[in-house]
Amino acid sequence: MAIAKSEFIWHNGKLIPWDDAEIHVMSHVVHYGSSVFEGIRCYAPPAGPAIFRAPEHMQRLLDSAKVYRMDVDYTRDQLVKAMMETVASNGTWPCYVRPIIFRGYGDAGVTALNSPTEVYIINYPFGYLGGESEACDVCVSSWTRIAPNTLPAMAKSGANYMNSQLIKMEANLNGFAEGIALDVNGFVSEGSGVNVFVVHREKLITAPLGNSVLPGITRDSVLQIAHDLGIPIVEQMIPREMLYIADEAFFTGTAAEVTPIRSVDKINVGTGAIGPITRAIQKEFYAIVRGEKSDRHGWLTPVPLRTKQPVERVRVPAAV
Ligand SMILES: Cc1ncc(COP(=O)(O)O)c(C=O)c1O
């Protein structure tokens, strides 16, 4: 699906017209995958547009850049401010925000240090996926997730998504919505763009970061919600077979939000119906992001309004 253009894109401190945000084919990132990025949601609660966990996303972006020795001229708070300015100037919400830092045009070789660091923040319309009611059928991928000490899984780098693309394409071509990748030791890692949770004997279980998983911000939010709801939480290595005998399972992610899993490899998760713990967590999550319940953890940062554009409740396919 074509991207719906916004008016402006933020580039190294300035808002520029969408069509001017171009790069040279010899930019380092094009050849060597040298980018780090974020995917963020701006929700549309009744009080006006609000960005979900803005500082946490920008901190993860800077952490990813640090791993790759990218010098960034902006602090976390300056990046949050720039994101607000971009969303407010474009006046489009609900939307998806894509900050990206990459190595630009400078040096043709693999050595990254002589290429300039470019920072962009892009936003475009992005609506509700309806994940609250829909469950998905998934498979275990034949592709292994990136191994520790190869590509760092805690950094959200463009290069990691070559592995994600293999997982996602294989799953989709075989008729599944998503693939769950195992880590190098055969334990459950994550999907192409989502973290995985299972419920087994009334405990909520998710893989620890050591199993090559991205420290998902939705994952963190769901762990907090589960804690608030008094649901026992365990971060432990998940053997593949636990996916088949779990009572419930779901994905979390900025695009996926909280998406229930109906079956894995054509084996129903529980009875195949959405389970009570998944429902309780979904209910709480959506109530907070839709402004129906108080934002008790301060997860929503309001965007200063400049336009009075009505909120469109559009449905669009998932992004990473
Ligand atoms: C590989 C991967 N894992 C997990 C997630 C979920 O992370 P978050 O909840 O921060 O979007 C994403 C999405 O960003 C992802 O790409």
The ligand as a Gaussian input file, in Angstrom:
#p B3LYP/6-31G(d) Opt

LIG

0 1
 C       11.687000      -7.215000      15.895000
 C       10.699000      -6.495000      16.735000
 N       10.378000      -7.000000      17.940000
 C        9.484000      -6.394000      18.739000
 C        8.847000      -5.234000      18.351000
 C        7.877000      -4.562000      19.274000
 O        8.458000      -3.400000      19.811000
 P        7.573000      -2.140000      20.195000
 O        6.541000      -2.621000      21.128000
 O        8.533000      -1.209000      20.828000
 O        6.991000      -1.620000      18.933000
 C        9.156000      -4.667000      17.114000
 C        8.544000      -3.406000      16.670000
 O        9.149000      -2.388000      16.787000
 C       10.105000      -5.307000      16.289000
 O       10.411000      -4.809000      15.097000

